[in-house]
Amino acid sequence: MKTQKLFYLTQICLRTLAVATTLAAASVMFSSRQSTFAFGTRFEARYSYSSAFKFFAIANAVACAFSFLSLLYILIMCRQHSNPTHYFFLFLHDLLMMLLVLAGCAAATAVGYIGKYGNSHIGWMGICDQFGKFCSRVTGSVILSYLSVMFLLLLTIANASRSRQVIPPPEC
């Protein structure tokens, strides 16, 4: 019984952290923009100018919403008797959310790297010298999102382990 309570407490804490970090990552990315003047012309950097950054922000928002719903589900499961099937579905849920957020992180990291360092082979120059605030916000958002990947990974492992506990069939 004590192990079960500890398991639920861990689930609640990790899901709360996953919701918080994905929400923070999405909100920071959605609000990332900066303008600068160069050669008498105004230039602007926004997350919405990059499809990879849009995917990243939306992936975090979706993961936040579904992680919040799974948190509510766990709170309901605390009050009722649960079986390994519930944990298997939570395992699948957490795995999909982790993969979604990880895909968004990979896309944002790749575009962020090009934004910071450019690509000399193609002739692209880095923009972070001119848009430092924007690049810092994007970097912070990506770091928060990688933290959420870690929380979702821990949830995936915990639920995979718990779903392996087989209930013996009833005696005939």
C-alpha positions in Angstrom: 0.0 0.0 0.0 2.8 2.4 0.9 4.5 1.6 -2.5 1.3 2.3 -4.3 1.0 5.7 -2.7 4.6 6.5 -3.4 4.1 5.5 -7.0 1.0 7.8 -7.4 2.9 10.6 -5.7 5.7 10.2 -8.2 3.3 10.1 -11.1 1.6 13.3 -9.9 4.9 15.1 -9.4 6.4 14.1 -12.7 3.2 14.9 -14.6 3.0 18.3 -12.9 6.6 19.0 -13.9 5.9 17.9 -17.5 2.9 20.1 -17.7 4.8 23.1 -16.3 7.8 22.7 -18.5 5.9 22.2 -21.7 3.6 25.1 -20.9 6.6 27.3 -20.1 8.4 26.2 -23.3 5.4 26.8 -25.5 4.6 30.2 -23.9 8.2 31.4 -24.2 8.3 30.3 -27.8 4.9 31.9 -28.7 6.1 35.2 -27.2 9.5 35.2 -28.9 10.0 38.1 -31.2 12.5 40.9 -31.7 13.0 43.8 -34.1 16.2 45.5 -35.1 17.2 48.2 -37.6 20.1 47.6 -40.0 21.0 49.8 -42.9 17.9 51.9 -42.3 15.6 48.9 -42.6 13.6 47.2 -39.9 14.2 43.5 -39.5 12.1 41.2 -37.3 12.6 37.7 -35.9 9.6 35.7 -34.8 9.0 32.1 -34.0 6.2 32.0 -36.7 8.7 32.7 -39.5 10.1 29.2 -39.1 8.0 26.1 -39.6 10.3 24.2 -37.3 9.7 26.7 -34.5 5.9 26.6 -35.1 6.0 22.8 -34.9 8.0 23.0 -31.7 5.6 25.4 -30.0 2.5 23.5 -31.1 4.0 20.2 -30.1 4.7 21.6 -26.6 1.2 23.0 -26.3 -0.3 19.7 -27.3 1.9 17.7 -24.9 1.0 20.2 -22.2 -2.8 19.7 -22.8 -2.6 15.9 -22.9 -0.2 15.7 -20.0 -2.7 17.7 -18.0 -5.5 15.3 -19.0 -3.3 12.4 -17.9 -2.7 14.1 -14.6 -6.5 14.3 -14.1 -6.7 10.6 -15.0 -4.0 9.7 -12.4 -5.9 11.6 -9.8 -9.0 9.6 -10.6 -6.9 6.4 -10.6 -5.7 7.2 -7.1 -9.2 6.8 -5.8 -10.1 3.6 -7.6 -8.5 0.2 -8.0 -6.3 0.1 -11.0 -5.0 -2.7 -13.1 -2.0 -3.1 -15.4 -4.1 -2.2 -18.5 -4.4 1.3 -17.2 -0.7 1.6 -16.8 -0.1 0.2 -20.3 -2.3 3.0 -21.8 -0.5 5.6 -19.7 2.8 4.1 -21.0 1.6 4.5 -24.6 0.4 8.0 -23.8 3.6 9.1 -22.2 5.7 7.5 -25.0 3.8 9.4 -27.7 4.0 12.7 -25.8 7.7 12.2 -25.2 8.3 11.4 -28.9 6.2 14.4 -30.0 8.1 16.8 -27.7 11.5 15.2 -28.7 10.7 15.7 -32.4 9.9 19.3 -31.7 13.1 19.7 -29.8 15.1 18.2 -32.6 13.6 20.5 -35.2 14.1 23.6 -33.0 17.6 22.6 -32.1 18.6 22.2 -35.8 17.1 25.5 -36.8 18.5 27.2 -33.7 22.0 25.9 -34.5 21.8 27.3 -38.0 20.4 30.6 -36.6 23.3 30.8 -34.2 26.2 29.7 -36.3 24.9 29.8 -39.9 26.1 27.4 -42.6 29.2 28.5 -44.5 28.8 25.8 -47.1 25.5 27.3 -48.3 26.3 30.9 -47.5 23.8 31.3 -44.6 24.9 33.7 -41.8 24.0 33.4 -38.2 21.5 35.9 -36.9 22.0 35.7 -33.2 24.5 38.6 -33.3 21.7 40.9 -34.4 18.8 39.1 -32.6 20.3 38.2 -29.2 17.2 38.5 -27.1 15.2 36.3 -29.6 17.9 33.7 -29.6 18.1 33.6 -25.8 14.4 33.1 -25.5 14.4 30.3 -28.1 17.4 28.7 -26.3 15.5 28.9 -23.0 12.4 27.4 -24.5 14.3 24.5 -26.0 16.1 23.8 -22.7 12.7 23.7 -20.9 11.4 21.4 -23.5 14.3 19.0 -23.1 13.6 18.9 -19.4 10.0 17.9 -20.2 11.4 15.1 -22.4 13.3 13.8 -19.3 10.2 13.9 -17.2 8.1 12.1 -19.8 10.9 9.5 -20.2 10.8 8.8 -16.5 7.0 8.5 -16.7 7.3 6.2 -19.6 9.7 3.9 -17.8 7.7 3.9 -14.6 4.4 3.0 -16.4 6.2 0.4 -18.6 7.5 -1.3 -15.4 4.1 -1.1 -13.7 2.2 -2.4 -16.7 4.3 -5.6 -16.7 2.7 -6.7 -13.4 0.3 -9.3 -14.6 -2.8 -10.1 -12.6 -3.2 -13.9 -12.4 -6.4 -15.1 -14.1 -9.2 -16.2 -11.8 -9.4 -19.8 -10.8 -12.0 -21.9 -12.6 
